[in-house]
């Protein structure tokens, strides 16, 4: 097999002139269909662009391409390969110009770029309705999530105002609703309750909790934590560290948020049953809390339980009604707000606190609080929590932001999102807010009610401001059980993520393993440690999966230049004399040895055993010739007038007899012995010199060439380069020539930098495709002993 002489291509692979017809010999059973390079090719390319109505006519036509057999060296000469010029982005950071300053201003303050072009007539009404709808949801959620964070409810309103307005100025997503969020609140609550537990504020004989002092300390902790979270996010955004969210895969995030929703549910049980529970944090704290709730159930306040149940049922019914009538309503029914207003009115009129012992929100101070500097002495104890909350908050926000950006056709800058969220948390922390992110439910409402930009967010923050200044004190009689019921009902979306388990079991069990490990670790070890374990496990799983890729022996699909796994494609046939091997993963230090072992196993030849037998045989021959040499020397010394010149080759002993004078004729018996010994030594030396498996009496492999399909390689390291060199060396020892195929250009550059190519392994051993390598291997079968394989040059 090989390219015919009519093609004009010699063994060196020179390319024939443009438009010349190329032809190659075919595999058995493969039909030849010519294709002319030139005008015909251009016509066929044009046909590929014909309307869809003509695709049926083209469907029965075959696609034919003829080109020269091409190795890497010829490909580089034909394509005029040059080194890619490296661009140093950091050089642009120090450029100073008016255009550069304007671009930086618009980059870090995006509102200046889109607000002057805001279409009032088209978008203003939708943003106003969306802002009102979000504010109606923000009010009850802010009050409820503040309790979740272990803080007085009014601080939830502050966290629904300052960060939202800051994000309006610096954010790039047009649809996400920034503010309080259940997962962030429960993470903050775990910090405040662990660093300022109720046990630290007991007073008096009855050991009652000093709630005023406790709340003051917890607010200081939460606001300082928010400042630290903001500093982390701004810093990561400025150093372009937005890609860190890529290490949080979707199964990890969904498993984590599901576990966080379980944490939220358990944390609200004390408000539902009216119980006083011990503050716990750390590993197994959730389990201990559930056990304590079960043990204290007989002490539940009946009025509180009834209030929570009635509020939850009403809220569920209102949500079902809203979902059923959403087509006919301009905005969703504000179920949470209506429930809060009704519960507040009933509590005030009936006197739930005084008559039934139902715990209520209490005084909500009117007006805004002045800014307060964070406490530097708390930084050391909060820095670990702050980094975890910063990463989780950003991951949730950027995930939602990219979903809406893809849906509406605009781009979200992940680094600027980090800066925007960081500034929201930093400035909010100065005004005694706790860390925030974005809420999925409010974001969906903002989009569904006609919101087009963050003007809707600014409108919602203004509504919250009005409530803080004038209307907040009206909710002083609101039962905390109603807020707990609102939180639990709103967990429905996250708790539905348990349905991921059967779907992932069917689609991807590795992702299911990540989901389950994340969920279990977060439930048992708390939110911060659980997240760290989940990230480490997912990264280790990636490494583990690269260590167990799919190794395949490839065969040719009939009448094509396509090679597929013979175990999967029943019609794929191995090319006689050529073994094609492929791995589904890149080869690097963690799996290089596994790659070599799998290659030797799949080839069906015990390479190491053959090499060992060959070396053992050669050692025996060398020892035999040394003994023969000593015998010849003794016989020569005992022979009269016999002069024997013995020359020993340093590598493989070669014995020759010279200068035999006339005295040997007179010593017939001695001369015959010397002649027989000399002839035997020459035959053994000849066999040793050839050192072929056949000459040594060892079994030969059933193939003469090995082709490594390296298309899966994305990078190579020094261990990979050494492993490839060892593969070349070992298979050449058993008279099998090795070729490589389908390397990407960056991999070729890395092989060059690692000094992989040398006199014995050149770029002529690397081919543009597997088919090229197979064709060349068939043209150049097993090397003869006269030209050792170890020095083969193409």
C-alpha positions in Angstrom: 0.0 0.0 0.0 1.2 3.5 -0.6 0.7 6.6 -2.7 1.1 5.8 -6.3 3.9 7.3 -8.4 1.2 9.0 -10.5 0.5 11.3 -7.6 3.9 12.9 -7.8 4.6 12.5 -4.1 7.8 10.7 -3.1 8.7 9.1 0.3 9.7 12.5 1.7 6.1 13.5 1.2 6.5 16.5 -1.2 3.2 18.1 -2.1 2.2 18.0 -5.8 1.2 21.2 -7.7 -2.2 22.7 -7.1 -5.0 21.0 -8.9 -3.1 17.8 -9.6 -5.0 14.5 -9.1 -3.8 12.5 -6.1 -4.4 8.8 -5.6 -3.5 6.3 -3.0 -3.7 2.5 -2.7 -6.7 1.3 -0.8 -7.3 -1.0 2.1 -9.0 -4.3 1.2 -12.6 -3.8 0.4 -12.2 0.0 0.1 -13.5 1.6 -3.1 -11.7 4.4 -4.8 -13.6 7.5 -5.8 -11.4 10.4 -7.2 -11.6 14.0 -6.2 -9.9 16.8 -8.0 -8.3 19.5 -6.0 -9.1 22.9 -7.5 -12.3 24.2 -9.2 -14.2 21.0 -8.4 -13.5 21.4 -4.8 -14.7 25.0 -4.8 -17.9 23.9 -6.5 -18.5 21.2 -3.9 -17.9 23.8 -1.1 -20.5 26.0 -2.7 -22.9 23.0 -2.8 -22.5 22.7 0.9 -24.1 26.1 1.3 -27.2 25.3 -0.8 -30.6 25.8 0.7 -32.1 23.2 2.9 -34.5 22.2 0.2 -31.7 20.7 -1.8 -30.1 18.8 1.0 -32.0 15.7 0.2 -30.4 15.6 -3.3 -26.9 15.9 -1.7 -27.5 13.3 1.0 -26.7 10.4 -1.2 -23.4 11.9 -2.4 -20.2 11.0 -0.8 -17.6 13.4 0.5 -14.2 12.8 -1.1 -10.9 14.4 -0.4 -7.5 13.6 -1.8 -4.3 15.0 -0.3 -0.7 14.0 0.2 0.2 11.7 3.1 1.5 14.2 5.6 3.7 14.1 8.7 4.3 17.0 11.1 7.4 18.2 9.3 5.6 18.4 6.0 2.6 20.0 7.6 4.7 22.7 9.1 6.4 23.3 5.7 3.1 23.4 3.8 1.3 25.6 6.4 4.3 27.8 7.1 4.1 27.3 10.8 5.4 30.2 12.9 5.7 30.7 16.6 2.6 32.4 18.1 3.5 35.9 19.3 2.8 36.2 23.1 0.8 39.2 24.2 1.4 40.5 27.7 -1.9 42.0 29.0 -0.2 43.5 32.0 1.6 46.0 29.7 -1.8 47.6 28.9 -2.4 48.2 32.6 0.2 51.0 32.6 -1.0 52.8 29.5 -2.4 56.2 30.2 -4.7 58.0 27.8 -8.0 59.7 27.7 -9.7 56.8 26.0 -8.1 54.4 28.5 -9.4 56.4 31.4 -12.9 56.6 29.9 -12.9 52.8 29.3 -11.9 52.1 32.9 -14.6 54.5 34.2 -17.3 52.7 32.2 -15.9 49.3 33.1 -16.0 49.9 36.9 -19.1 52.1 36.9 -21.3 50.5 34.3 -24.4 52.6 35.1 -22.7 55.5 33.2 -22.7 53.5 30.0 -26.3 52.3 30.0 -28.3 54.8 31.9 -27.8 57.7 29.5 -29.2 55.5 26.7 -32.1 54.2 28.8 -35.3 54.0 26.7 -37.9 55.6 29.0 -41.0 54.9 26.9 -40.2 51.2 26.4 -38.7 50.1 29.7 -39.7 52.6 32.5 -43.2 51.2 33.2 -42.0 47.6 33.3 -39.1 48.5 35.7 -41.5 50.4 38.0 -43.9 47.4 38.2 -41.0 45.0 38.7 -39.5 47.2 41.4 -42.8 47.4 43.3 -43.3 43.6 43.0 -39.7 42.9 44.3 -40.1 45.4 47.1 -43.3 43.7 48.3 -41.4 40.4 48.4 -38.3 42.1 49.9 -40.1 43.4 52.9 -41.2 40.0 54.5 -38.1 38.2 53.3 -35.8 40.9 54.8 -37.6 40.6 58.2 -37.6 36.8 58.1 -34.0 36.4 56.9 -32.7 38.7 59.6 -34.1 36.3 62.2 -32.3 33.5 60.2 -29.1 35.4 60.7 -29.7 35.7 64.4 -30.3 39.5 64.2 -33.2 41.8 65.0 -35.6 42.0 62.0 -35.0 45.7 61.2 -31.4 44.8 60.1 -32.9 42.7 57.3 -34.6 45.9 56.0 -31.3 47.7 56.1 -29.7 44.8 54.1 -32.5 45.2 51.6 -31.8 48.9 51.0 -28.1 49.8 51.0 -26.6 46.8 49.0 -29.4 47.0 46.4 -28.7 50.6 45.6 -25.0 50.1 45.4 -25.4 47.2 43.0 -27.6 49.4 40.8 -24.5 51.6 40.3 -21.8 48.9 39.8 -23.5 45.7 38.7 -23.6 44.3 35.1 -26.6 41.9 35.4 -29.9 43.6 34.4 -32.2 41.1 36.1 -30.9 39.6 39.3 -32.4 40.9 42.6 -29.6 41.6 45.1 -30.5 41.5 48.8 -31.1 39.0 51.6 -31.0 35.3 50.7 -31.7 32.3 52.8 -28.4 30.5 52.3 -26.3 33.6 53.0 -28.5 34.3 56.1 -28.1 30.9 57.6 -24.3 31.0 57.0 -24.2 34.4 58.9 -26.5 32.9 61.6 -24.0 30.0 62.1 -21.3 32.6 62.7 -23.2 34.9 65.0 -24.6 32.0 67.1 -21.2 30.3 67.4 -19.2 33.5 68.4 -22.0 35.0 70.5 -24.1 32.2 71.9 -27.0 32.9 74.3 -25.0 31.3 77.1 -22.6 34.2 77.1 -25.5 36.7 78.0 -27.3 35.0 80.9 -28.2 37.3 83.7 -30.2 37.3 87.0 -31.3 34.4 89.1 -33.6 33.0 86.5 -30.7 33.0 84.0 -32.6 35.0 81.4 -30.8 36.1 78.2 -29.9 39.8 78.0 -31.2 40.2 74.4 -30.2 43.8 74.1 -26.5 43.2 74.7 -26.6 39.9 72.7 -28.2 41.6 69.7 -25.7 44.5 69.9 -22.7 42.0 69.8 -24.3 40.0 67.0 -24.9 43.1 64.9 -21.3 44.1 65.3 -20.2 40.6 64.3 -22.5 40.5 61.2 -21.5 44.0 60.0 -17.8 43.4 60.5 -18.3 40.1 58.6 -20.0 41.9 55.8 -17.1 44.4 55.5 -14.6 41.5 55.3 -16.7 39.7 52.7 -16.8 42.9 50.7 -13.0 43.3 50.9 -12.5 39.7 49.7 -14.9 40.1 46.8 -13.5 43.5 45.7 -9.9 42.2 45.9 -10.7 39.1 44.0 -12.5 41.1 41.3 -9.6 43.6 40.9 -7.1 40.8 40.4 -9.4 39.2 37.8 -10.2 36.2 39.9 -13.7 35.7 38.7 -12.8 32.3 37.3 -12.7 30.9 40.8 -16.4 30.2 40.5 -15.6 27.6 37.8 -14.4 25.2 40.6 -18.0 25.2 41.9 -19.7 22.8 39.5 -23.5 22.8 39.2 -24.0 19.5 41.1 -21.8 20.9 43.9 -23.8 24.2 44.1 -27.2 22.4 44.0 -26.1 19.9 46.6 -24.8 22.7 48.8 -27.9 24.8 48.5 -30.1 21.8 49.2 -28.2 21.1 52.4 -28.3 24.8 53.3 -32.1 24.7 52.8 -32.3 21.8 55.3 -30.2 23.9 57.7 -32.6 26.8 57.2 -35.6 24.5 57.9 -34.1 23.1 61.1 -33.1 26.6 62.3 -36.7 27.8 62.0 -38.2 25.0 64.1 -37.6 26.9 67.4 -39.8 29.7 66.1 -42.5 27.3 64.8 -42.8 25.5 68.2 -41.9 28.4 70.4 -38.9 26.7 72.0 -35.7 28.0 73.6 -32.8 26.0 72.2 -29.1 26.0 73.0 -26.9 27.7 70.5 -24.7 25.1 68.6 -22.2 25.3 65.9 -19.6 23.1 64.3 -19.7 19.5 63.2 -22.9 17.5 63.9 -24.6 20.7 65.3 -27.6 20.1 63.0 -28.1 16.6 64.4 -27.9 17.8 67.9 -30.4 20.5 67.2 -32.9 18.1 65.7 -32.5 15.8 68.7 -33.0 18.7 71.1 -36.1 19.8 69.3 -37.6 16.3 69.5 -36.8 16.1 73.2 -38.5 19.5 73.9 -41.6 19.0 71.8 -43.8 18.6 74.9 -42.9 22.1 75.9 -44.1 23.7 72.6 -46.3 26.8 72.8 -49.7 25.8 71.3 -50.5 29.3 70.1 -47.2 29.6 68.3 -47.7 26.2 66.6 -51.2 27.2 65.5 -50.1 30.6 64.2 -47.3 29.0 62.2 -49.5 26.3 60.7 -52.3 28.7 59.7 -49.8 31.2 58.2 -48.1 28.5 56.2 -51.4 27.1 54.8 -52.6 30.6 53.9 -49.3 31.4 52.2 -49.3 28.1 50.2 -52.9 28.7 49.0 -52.1 32.3 48.0 -49.0 31.0 46.0 -51.1 28.3 44.3 -53.7 30.9 43.4 -51.0 33.3 42.1 -49.6 30.5 39.9 -53.0 29.7 38.5 -53.9 33.3 37.7 -50.5 34.6 36.6 -51.7 34.8 33.0 -54.4 37.3 33.9 -52.6 39.4 36.5 -50.1 42.2 35.8 -48.0 41.1 38.7 -47.9 38.1 41.1 -50.2 38.1 44.2 -48.0 39.3 47.1 -48.7 36.3 49.3 -46.0 37.1 51.9 -47.0 40.7 52.3 -50.7 39.9 52.6 -50.0 37.2 55.1 -47.8 39.5 57.2 -50.3 42.3 57.1 -53.2 40.0 58.1 -51.1 38.3 60.9 -50.0 41.6 62.3 -53.6 42.9 62.4 -54.8 39.7 64.1 -51.9 39.7 66.6 -52.6 43.3 67.5 -56.4 42.8 67.8 -56.4 39.5 69.6 -53.3 40.1 71.7 -51.4 36.9 70.8 -48.4 37.8 72.8 -50.2 38.6 76.0 -52.9 36.0 75.9 -51.2 33.0 74.2 -47.5 33.7 74.7 -46.7 34.0 71.0 -43.4 35.7 70.5 -43.5 38.8 68.3 -41.0 40.9 66.4 -41.1 43.8 68.9 -40.0 47.4 68.5 -38.7 48.3 65.0 -36.9 51.7 65.2 -37.9 54.2 62.5 -35.2 55.9 60.4 -31.7 54.9 59.3 -28.8 54.2 61.5 -25.5 56.1 61.2 -22.5 54.4 59.7 -20.3 52.5 62.2 -16.7 51.5 61.6 -16.0 47.7 61.7 -14.2 46.2 64.6 -10.6 45.2 63.6 -10.2 43.0 66.6 -12.8 40.7 65.2 -11.0 40.2 61.8 -8.9 37.3 62.9 -11.9 35.2 64.1 -14.0 36.1 61.1 -11.6 35.9 58.1 -12.2 32.2 57.4 -16.0 32.6 57.5 -15.7 35.7 55.4 -13.9 34.0 52.5 -16.3 31.1 52.4 -19.3 33.4 52.4 -17.7 35.6 49.7 -17.2 32.6 47.4 -20.7 31.1 47.9 -22.4 34.5 47.5 -20.6 35.2 44.3 -21.2 31.7 42.9 -25.0 32.1 43.5 -25.1 35.6 42.0 -23.0 34.8 38.9 -24.9 31.6 38.2 -28.2 33.4 38.1 -26.7 36.4 36.3 -25.4 34.2 33.4 -28.7 32.4 33.1 -30.6 35.7 32.6 -27.8 37.0 30.4 -28.1 34.1 28.0 -31.8 34.3 28.0 -31.9 38.0 27.1 -28.8 38.3 24.9 -26.3 40.4 26.9 -23.0 39.7 28.7 -22.2 39.6 32.4 -18.6 40.4 33.5 -17.8 38.0 36.2 -14.9 40.1 37.6 -17.1 43.3 37.7 -19.8 41.2 39.4 -17.3 40.4 42.1 -16.5 44.1 42.5 -20.2 45.1 42.5 -21.1 42.5 45.1 -18.0 43.4 47.2 -18.9 47.0 47.2 -22.5 46.2 48.1 -21.3 44.1 51.1 -18.5 46.5 52.1 -20.7 49.7 52.1 -23.6 47.7 53.6 -21.4 46.5 56.4 -20.5 50.1 57.3 -24.2 50.7 57.7 -24.7 47.6 59.9 -26.0 45.3 57.2 -25.2 41.6 57.0 -23.7 39.9 53.9 -26.1 39.5 50.9 -26.3 37.9 47.5 -29.1 37.5 45.1 -32.4 35.7 45.5 -33.7 33.3 42.8 -37.3 33.8 43.7 -37.1 37.6 43.6 -35.0 37.6 40.4 -37.6 35.5 38.7 -40.4 37.9 39.8 -38.3 40.9 38.7 -37.9 39.3 35.2 -41.4 38.0 34.9 -43.1 41.3 35.9 -41.4 43.2 33.2 -38.1 44.3 34.6 -35.4 45.2 32.0 -32.6 46.8 34.0 -31.4 47.5 37.5 -33.7 50.5 37.6 -36.2 48.0 39.0 -33.7 47.3 41.8 -33.3 51.0 42.5 -37.1 51.4 42.7 -37.4 48.5 45.1 -34.7 50.0 47.3 -36.6 53.3 47.4 -39.8 51.5 48.5 -37.8 49.7 51.3 -36.4 53.1 52.3 -40.0 54.5 52.7 -40.9 51.4 54.9 -37.8 51.9 57.0 -38.4 55.6 57.6 -42.2 55.6 58.1 -43.9 52.2 58.0 -41.5 49.8 59.8 -42.9 50.4 63.3 -46.3 49.1 62.1 -45.0 45.5 62.2 -44.0 45.5 65.9 -46.8 43.0 66.6 -45.9 40.6 63.8 -45.4 37.1 65.2 -42.0 35.5 64.6 -43.8 32.2 63.8 -45.3 33.9 60.7 -41.9 34.9 59.5 -40.6 31.3 60.1 -43.6 29.9 58.1 -42.8 32.3 55.3 -39.2 31.1 55.2 -40.1 27.4 55.2 -42.7 27.9 52.4 -40.1 29.8 50.3 -37.7 26.8 50.7 -39.9 24.8 48.4 -37.8 25.6 45.3 -34.5 24.5 46.9 -36.0 21.4 48.6 -37.3 20.3 45.1 -33.6 19.9 44.2 -33.8 16.4 45.9 -35.2 15.3 42.6 -31.7 15.7 41.2 -30.8 12.4 42.8 -32.8 10.1 40.4 -32.1 12.3 37.3 -28.3 12.3 38.0 -28.4 8.5 38.7 -29.6 8.1 35.1 -27.5 10.7 33.4 -24.1 10.9 35.3 -23.3 9.0 38.4 -20.1 10.9 39.0 -22.1 14.1 39.3 -24.5 12.3 41.6 -21.5 11.4 43.8 -20.4 15.0 44.0 -24.0 16.0 44.9 -24.3 13.4 47.6 -20.9 14.1 49.2 -21.5 17.8 49.2 -24.9 17.4 50.8 -23.8 14.9 53.5 -20.7 16.9 54.3 -22.6 20.1 54.6 -25.3 18.5 56.8 -22.9 16.8 59.1 -20.0 19.3 59.2 -21.7 22.6 58.9 -21.7 25.0 56.0 -18.1 26.2 55.9 -16.3 22.9 56.4 -18.8 21.2 54.1 -18.1 23.5 51.3 -14.3 23.0 51.6 -14.7 19.3 51.6 -17.0 19.4 48.6 -14.5 21.5 46.6 -11.6 19.3 47.5 -13.6 16.1 46.7 -14.7 17.4 43.3 -11.2 18.3 42.3 -9.8 15.0 43.5 -12.6 13.3 41.5 -11.4 15.1 38.4 -7.9 13.7 39.0 -9.3 10.3 39.7 -11.3 10.3 36.4 -8.1 11.2 34.4 -6.4 8.2 36.0 -9.1 5.8 34.8 -9.8 6.9 31.2 -11.1 4.6 28.5 -8.3 2.9 26.6 -9.2 1.7 23.1 -7.6 -0.2 20.2 -8.9 1.4 17.0 -10.0 -0.1 13.7 -10.8 1.4 10.4 -14.4 1.9 9.5 -14.8 0.5 6.0 -14.3 2.8 3.1 -13.4 5.7 5.3 -10.4 7.3 7.0 -12.1 7.1 10.3 -10.8 5.0 13.2 -13.1 3.9 16.1 -12.9 1.5 19.0 -13.2 -2.1 17.7 -15.1 -3.0 21.0 -17.9 -0.5 20.2 -18.0 -0.6 16.4 -18.6 -4.1 15.1 -17.7 -3.1 11.5 -14.4 -1.4 12.5 -11.5 -3.6 11.6 -7.9 -3.5 12.7 -5.4 -2.8 9.9 -3.2 -5.9 9.5 0.3 -5.3 10.9 -0.7 -1.9 12.5 -1.9 -1.4 16.0 -3.7 1.9 16.7 -4.1 2.9 20.4 -6.0 5.8 22.0 -6.7 7.1 25.5 -9.8 9.3 26.2 -7.8 11.5 28.6 -4.6 13.6 28.5 -1.4 11.9 29.7 0.4 13.5 32.6 2.3 12.6 35.7 -0.8 11.1 37.5 -1.6 8.6 34.7 1.5 8.2 32.6 2.5 4.9 34.0 -1.1 3.6 33.8 -1.1 4.7 30.1 2.0 2.7 29.4 0.7 -0.4 31.2 -2.6 -0.2 29.4 -0.9 0.2 26.0 1.3 -3.0 26.6 -1.7 -4.9 27.8 -4.0 -3.9 24.9 -1.4 -4.7 22.3 -1.6 -8.4 23.2 2.2 -8.7 23.5 4.1 -9.1 26.8 6.6 -6.5 25.9 8.5 -6.5 29.2 8.9 -10.4 29.0 10.2 -10.3 25.5 12.7 -7.6 26.3 13.8 -9.6 29.4 14.2 -12.8 27.5 16.2 -11.0 24.7 18.6 -9.5 27.2 18.9 -12.8 29.1 19.8 -14.6 25.8 22.3 -12.0 24.9 24.0 -12.3 28.3 24.2 -16.1 27.9 25.7 -15.7 24.5 28.3 -13.3 25.8 29.2 -15.6 28.7 29.4 -18.6 26.2 31.8 -16.7 23.9 34.0 -15.7 26.8 34.3 -19.3 27.9 35.0 -20.2 24.3 37.7 -17.6 24.2 39.4 -19.0 27.2 39.3 -22.5 25.7 40.8 -21.3 22.5 43.6 -19.6 24.4 44.4 -22.8 26.3 44.4 -24.9 23.1 46.6 -22.4 21.3 49.1 -22.5 24.1 49.3 -26.3 23.9 49.6 -26.4 20.1 53.1 -26.3 18.6 53.7 -23.7 16.1 50.1 -22.6 16.1 49.5 -18.9 16.1 46.0 -17.9 16.7 45.0 -14.2 16.8 41.9 -13.6 18.8 40.0 -10.4 18.5 37.2 -9.7 20.9 34.5 -7.2 20.1 33.7 -5.1 23.2 29.9 -5.3 22.6 29.3 -8.9 21.3 32.4 -11.2 21.3 33.5 -12.0 17.7 36.1 -14.7 17.4 38.2 -15.1 14.3 41.3 -17.3 13.7 44.2 -15.8 11.8 47.8 -16.5 10.8 47.5 -20.2 10.8 50.8 -21.4 9.5 51.9 -24.7 8.0 52.3 -26.3 11.4 48.5 -26.7 11.7 48.5 -29.0 8.8 50.9 -31.2 10.7 48.6 -31.1 13.8 45.5 -32.4 12.1 43.5 -33.2 15.2 44.3 -29.9 16.9 43.6 -28.0 13.8 40.2 -29.6 13.3 39.2 -28.7 16.9 40.3 -25.1 16.4 38.4 -24.9 13.1 35.2 -26.3 14.6 35.4 -23.9 17.6 36.1 -20.9 15.3 33.1 -21.7 13.0 30.8 -22.1 16.0 32.0 -18.8 17.5 31.4 -17.0 14.2 27.9 -18.3 13.9 27.0 -17.3 17.4 28.5 -13.9 16.9 26.5 -13.5 13.7 23.3 -14.3 15.5 24.1 -12.0 18.3 25.0 -9.2 15.9 21.6 -9.5 14.2 19.9 -9.5 17.6 16.5 -10.0 16.0 13.7 -11.9 17.8 13.6 -14.5 15.0 17.4 -15.1 15.2 17.1 -15.4 19.0 14.3 -17.9 18.7 11.8 -15.6 20.5 8.2 -15.0 19.4 7.6 -12.0 17.2 4.7 -9.5 17.6 1.8 -9.9 15.2 2.2 -6.2 14.2 5.1 -4.2 12.9 3.9 -0.7 13.7 2.2 1.1 16.6 0.2 4.3 16.1 -0.5 6.4 19.2 -3.6 8.6 18.7 -2.7 11.6 20.8 -5.7 13.8 19.9 -6.9 13.7 23.5 -3.7 15.4 24.8 -4.3 18.9 25.9 -0.8 19.4 27.5 2.3 17.4 28.3 4.7 17.5 31.2 8.1 16.1 31.7 6.8 12.7 33.0 4.6 12.4 29.9 7.6 13.1 27.6 9.7 10.5 29.4 6.9 7.9 29.2 6.6 8.5 25.4 10.3 8.1 25.0 10.2 4.9 27.0 7.4 3.6 24.8 9.5 4.3 21.7 12.5 2.5 23.2 10.6 -0.6 24.5 8.6 -1.3 21.3 11.7 -0.8 19.1 13.4 -3.4 21.2 10.8 -5.9 20.0 11.0 -4.6 16.4 7.9 -2.5 16.4 8.1 1.0 15.0 6.1 3.7 16.9 4.3 6.6 15.3 2.2 9.4 16.8 -0.8 11.2 15.3 -3.2 14.0 15.7 -1.3 16.2 18.1 -2.6 19.7 18.6 -0.2 22.6 17.9 0.3 23.6 21.6 1.2 20.0 22.4 3.7 20.0 19.6 5.3 23.2 21.0 5.5 21.6 24.4 7.1 18.5 23.0 9.7 20.8 21.3 10.3 22.7 24.5 10.8 19.4 26.4 13.5 18.2 23.8 11.3 15.2 22.9 12.4 15.2 19.2 16.0 14.1 18.5 17.9 12.0 16.0 15.9 8.8 16.6 12.5 10.4 17.2 11.9 13.2 14.6 8.8 15.1 13.5 8.5 12.6 10.7 7.3 10.2 13.3 4.4 12.5 14.0 1.5 12.6 11.5 -1.4 15.0 10.9 -4.0 12.2 11.4 -4.2 8.6 12.3 -4.9 7.6 8.7 -1.7 9.3 7.6 0.3 7.4 10.1 -1.4 4.1 9.2 -0.7 4.6 5.5 3.0 5.3 6.2 3.3 2.3 8.5 1.9 0.1 5.8 4.4 1.5 3.3 7.3 0.8 5.8 6.8 -2.7 7.4 9.1 -4.4 9.8 12.7 -3.2 9.6 15.4 -5.7 8.7 18.3 -6.6 11.0 20.7 -4.7 8.8 19.1 -1.5 9.7 18.2 -1.6 13.4 14.9 -0.1 14.4 16.4 2.0 17.1 18.0 4.2 14.5 15.2 4.3 11.9 14.9 7.6 10.1 11.9 8.3 7.8 
